[in-house]
Amino acid sequence: TAAPVTTAFIDVSVLPMDTERVLAHQTVLVTGDRIVQVGPTAAVKIPADAQRIDGAGKFLIPGLGEMHGHNPPLGSSQAYIEQVYFLFVANGVTTVRGMLGWPGQLELRDQVKAGAITGPTLYLAGPSFTGNGAAAVRLPSAAEARVRQQKAEGWDLLKVHPGLTREVYDAMAKTADEVGIRFAGHIPAEVGLAHALERRQETVDHLDGYIEYLGADTAPVDPAKLATIVKLTRDTGTAVVPTMPLWETIIGAADLEKLLAYPELRYMPAKEVARWKSVYERRTSDPKFSKPRALQIAANRKTVLKALSDGGVTILFGTDAPQEFSVPGFSVHREMQANVAAGLTPYQVLRSATKNVGEYLKAKDTFGLVAPGHRADLVLLEANPLTDIANVAKRAGVMLRGRWLPESELQATLAKIAAGN
């Protein structure tokens, strides 16, 4: 086999993301899929055969994590699967935690890892633990058997969906503890947020259960009650995955005209976008739907996210893509803006997508910082994202596990995808 390629990012400003700082005039050396050296440009010796990337005036950040992503649905064509993975990578998303398993996904995870498909490193939840529909888990014994099966099959975690009874949820949690696998996702109504936190559900996705716990669907949040649940979330070590814009769509608080004007919709099949539109119209024309209530919940979710962040709870970045008007990769930029609008700083938002993701998945690999030994997932930006989070969209290129993809190449493939839709 050929010797691993070395790449040098020369004279670049580095955001290592260990703390809020920018290191000017650095050279970053990558060999194979690892960062091997980060140091002052004057002091770093560049191997003669290295691929050289001029970083002058540019900013290097770790690759981004999408902690509530999805694989394309079962039955998707290979071409569509590859497109979805590429859309993530083209926006600097180099790690995805897939939050709904189906047969064949573990093989896709391996194909991506081997480089047969260009895609983010995948960490995958198994098929859902739900109380609803044909796949419902209705008995504690069935929950226990499903946990053991998914652990044996090699899934990275278990996915919790609505509808589980507390008895079934507890059987799942107890078995998960025994076999050494974690569970994450929604908060079933009968389980409730406080009980899920006490059972050490690893992540609460979509801030699910918080509005219900706070009784805050029609009135502002009660500060005392909020402080109690923030403290419990922090004390149990539970992380939250906000998915802010997606949830505004799901509850009907978003503006459909604005959603339909998203330029990134051109990268999704037209029939899928048409389906999203009809789902939204059906939801908001339901006689039980209340726009003022939806807007109140959306505002309260911002209050909850800010309180969780201020209270020392780990925030893990996620957008729930592909999903209604949440286009893989492109949804990152909308989510980041929404997190800043909720009161988080650009550094806090970036940390939720880099360092925090690496720490959460540290048993799997070392990544999430621009530091020696870390997986060489990097995004080269034209401007500093700490001064404006929108600069995360101003890319000069993406490095995926040591493979450099310049922006010109990314745009050429994006143009092909758009032309095919």
Steps between C-alpha positions, in 0.01 A plus 500: 500500500611859434641705787239725662473846346619801703317831464617834641267793572755783495481831691138454605308636800397198709196474727609192697162506686651382830431853631383823335816608324649555155860399430641717219767398247484125560588207280293184545642171373275204422625151414250233402181565698672669800618847591867452589624852578363849574755774552632843399565513126860611561566184705320222312705304247288403198595172328614551141225279358214659699188636333515872586190710569544874541319600818599869506201710604292187561368324811517128575238337721424136586243321282142539619287236668132444420370327812146446377535397137331237292596262225274516195193279550502126437460430130688813386715463191876474543532830309268679745681355803832624360350844431373539856839407644671740261270790601614455860869497405468796262394712799780385728303228682750220553321301775133398511316318776220327308188492715287229340631163393378270225645188335808567289618813683785326679636399159474864385695603810776259396498615135544864609777403739682310224472800268274323248246780556592863575320567825530604862611248762175336612398399852164329480199444724311178437135463395272700727361414842149633440162442656319576176426317174594157368850505658373593848675352804216422740653258752802535730624160377485623139697813594765290671531267198526796258778663705702178503444449127609856407810477720591168332443644151748782569286814517659793683196596708125448547236746371206593724177609328165610649236259624703272729346419837717568804523127569633427150735801511644384834554146366686650202711723727584219744607263220698777329693553826568126524631451146680835472311704241346846542157630399398841373230693316145594596325510836188278495208679670441225757871493591536876548814711488605473866480119500694476171774722643517290817525182288802665331360533149816616325354778287165673487448592135285791373488626865217247517306492825617839631197703392274224634687484834480880531133515392619774265293444187270800551684727744857617568740270685492492882860593599503291821378188323750561219789530748399165658498309171823667378672386820367144464616488137849613597525280810406184305756582229233499230576686176238675287476523119291811418392467129343848523387590143376148430280506810352838399398325177364193683282710735382733224676814625707546183401713200426268206582764237845546656555124517409460133747776409801313647758485218629162622171329405647464152723222637200288604270304265207722395246236607649497851470880527139477377431241771650727768274784382183289513588363845547856631174620343309205644647560846417872509148459356398254774211656701693427823806693377567833674762736354529708822565180698765389246673838523491491881661155503767615252584802718509286815734250336751782450470588870553135594807460276665814639430388859642152434814650345544753782439223753796294381305232310686347204348616172557269203439652159232344281250595232300182420586477129381384253159595629230759423686802355815387683740429213812301598796725572324820399279473809816549709517869410134558592539310828811701592318829438204379708727401790663844494152659486416305817793671675793261452832646389659393169768320703239307702322397180823390331604311813167313497583380147870415554656450843176385668432245224853361530466471877161328469646243255847471655459125552472462119789723379699815573365802313337840550808722547774631274768315697756224440352149511154620404323366192580732209148638455546870428322794338699787348306828517550836329406699815493462879183323623549636853422852376198384295362146502387549137868473403472121548335500155797683340710194426826460309475122532440200725738230620328166559711243690815643340359541149500860375191614307547855370192721475514501117460121501218513756312760296541303176337193658227713662419646157464146360265402784283809442488432127377146567201617705 
